[in-house]
């Protein structure tokens, strides 16, 4: 549950969110916990989560069978004349109660606007940090569309950087088949971002399939994308002096250490200087190499 007393969290949660979640475990004196029929309750239409852990739901359902629901869900009543409710918070408890074959569930009915309801649904799930990258992207997109916010405004409201928001929103432009890989956890955010850098989009879906099939790492994928984009170094026609066994062995040792094609240019005479070249394919790859260097130096 989200606690309204944490000012720094409230700043990231958006306007009105702290009030909506204040004292969820201990309802305010003016609020009443009521038992509502499960058949009269519907999921939040703005819920960004598409998948729920079935094992966790079954475990929760088992607990509910034995001890009931300790924490009431929060709902709103869109039309006071209709005995129907929409979930603001607590969809897992609602779903688990249905699995446990319960007929009612304890709930708090709150007067919440459409805008607040959507914002709460998105932000509550983002705070849980277990959305898939695609669900998170859809959550940001939903905030922008429904509340007419810009990327900068979403960034400020959530306390995240604008490039962070932009990178997730870019996932929505991927082909449906690739999105399914992300949704199922077969493609990571790092792999998806690398795929987005592919210039020839017609190769995107087949390459994504190859990544999943061959279990390619981000670094391996970066090398393939660089080659497809024509960024790989062309073989030089320059005649290169034959390297000594010592230099070749040293290169192999460094290549194994850094996971990239390290090259050593040996001194040919006293006036020359030797050179070690460590290529990298992206900022992430550079960070990885620098971390290895930092660990060794420390």
Helices and strands as residue ranges (DSSP letters): H 7-13, H 17-21, E 33-37, G 38-40, E 41-42, H 54-67, E 73-76, E 85-89, H 91-99, E 104-109, H 114-128, H 133-146, H 151-158, H 162-170, G 171-173, H 176-183, H 189-196, G 201-203, H 204-214, H 218-228, H 245-258, E 263-265, E 275-277, H 283-297
